[in-house]
Amino acid sequence: MIFLQRPKKSLGQNFLIDQNIIDKIVKIGNIKEDNIILDIGAGYGNLTKKIAYMNPKKIFAIEKDRKLAHLLKKKFQNYKNIIIINDDIFNFFKKKHFNQKLTVFGNLPYNISTQILSSLILLKKWPPWYNCLLLMFQKEVAERILAKENTKEFGRLAVLCNWRLEVKKHFDISKNSFLPKPKINSTLLSFKPIENNKYNLKNPKTLEMVTRILFSNKRKMINKNFLKLFNNDRFVAKSLNLDLSRRPGELSKDTFYKISTKYEELLN
């Protein structure tokens, strides 16, 4: 692959070039002719082109880099179903409204991958405007998303991701599959929205706030931070059958969802 410009570290640019991996990703997407696709961080269009072979109804290819977006417009000028958008993905999320569910592909920039995922989890309207996310993360980030309680990787990210989404690991991707080559391997994960969520919060950001406070001292007992949340009301812990001498990494994901629900009941 010949770079027409030097990859930008500030944009986390590592371009997927391995055609076998691209084929596997597209196959997992199970693209139909009536599907609308969102391709986040289209880069040089390697994945976009393979998706186009499946002839979906429409592909929105988002690329923040102005020069790359210009290149993509030239490359795909004869494709009627591909729309190239030169914009920041967060601006796109704010501006665009869809009447049909999208399938989202993304070789996410490493520096903002968790921020993008969090914004897709914490949408006010649920079920969301997408039916499936197929996203690549640094392997260590994927491990944090998939982590179980009582493991060193377990933290806020696992609690947030598994609240509203069914998460599945598909395969690891060698760093040799990218140019420029990153320092760490990647992992492909898929996420499907849980439509009838058992823990339906009025404000999705409640869970973000609760986990931020409880995980702020990961190695210490939750006692002080829990009481800070509930204005020193110890009866809340009793009602939740919660042992305040436990550490945040020892609590189940469901416990965090119950705490957040109780917080909204009592203090909102």
Protein Blocks (a to p, Z undefined) as FASTA:
>chain_A
ZZfbdcdfklopacdfbfklmmmmmmmnopafkbccddehklnommmmmmmmnopabdcd
ddfblklmmmmmmmmmmpmkbccddddfklmmmmpccfbdcdddddddfklmmmmmmmmm
mpfbdcdfbfbdcddddfklmmmmmpcehiakbcfklmmmmmmpccddfbdcdfklpccd
dfbdcddddddddfbafblcfblklmmmmmmmmmmmmmbcfklmmmmmnoopaklmmmno
pafkbcfklpcfklmmmmmmmmmmmmZZ
